[in-house]
Amino acid sequence: MADSEGTAVAELIREAIKKFLGKPAYERNAFSFSPSSTRGVERIYPRIAKSDWDRLNRISMSANKAKTELVREAVDEYLRKSP
């Protein structure tokens, strides 16, 4: 998707996180990612705005989910809704 849009993967991830964080709690967590299914998963390190990181941290604590799991949910949701 990043290649076809001529942008960086990290930029798409930042956009996905912003959209995810802007949703009410009851609309999040629609996707369940199994942390044990890491086969075929690549590790990346996007830079995220401190304000988004702080919100992600609060959601992580209240939902009792790892921040990485929430980011995966955000990206998966973003990719499912893209053309």
N, C-alpha and C positions, 0 to 999 in steps of 0.2 A: 504494500500500500504506500509506504514511504517513497519507494522508487517511482511509482506511477504518479505520485503527486509532487515529486521533485523536492521532498523535504526530508529532514532527519527523523529517524525512528524516535529519538528522544523528544522531538517536538510533538509528534503524535501522542506520545505517552503523556506529556504535560497537558495537552488538550483533553485527553481522555480523563485525566485526574480532575481537572477543573470542572468538567461536566459532571463527573461522579460526585464530587464534593458539593455541588450545587443542588443535588437532589435531596428531598426529605428522606429521613432514615428508613421509612417503610418501603421506599422504592429501591433501596440499595440491597445488596446481598442476595440478588436473584440468582446468582451463579455460585455454585460450590466447587472450589478448586481443591483437589486433594494434594496436600503438600508432598505426599509420598510419590506422586506421579511426575517426577522430575526428568524422566527420560524425554529427550527431544526438546528440552527447555534451555534457552540461552539466557545467560546472565548479562544484564545491562545496568548502567548507572546514570540515569537521567538526573539532571540538576532541576530541583523543584524549588519554587519560591518559598521562602520561610513561612509566609502566611498559609500557603497550601499545606506545607509540611506540618504546621501546628494543628490545623484542622484535621488532617489525616491522622495525626497522633491522638487527638481527642476522640475521633470516631473509632479508632483502633481500640482504645481503652474501653469505651462504652460498649462496643460490640464484642469485646473479648476476641478479637481477631488480629493477627499480625498485619503490620502495615503492608508488607509485601503481598499478602493475600488480597488485601483491599485494592492494591494497585493492579494486580492481575485481574480482579473482577472488573475494575474500571476499563482496562484495556480490552478485555474480552467483550464487554458490553459495547464499547465504542466500535470495535471491529464488526460485531454482529449488526449494528445499525448503519454501517457505512455501505455505500453502493457497491 
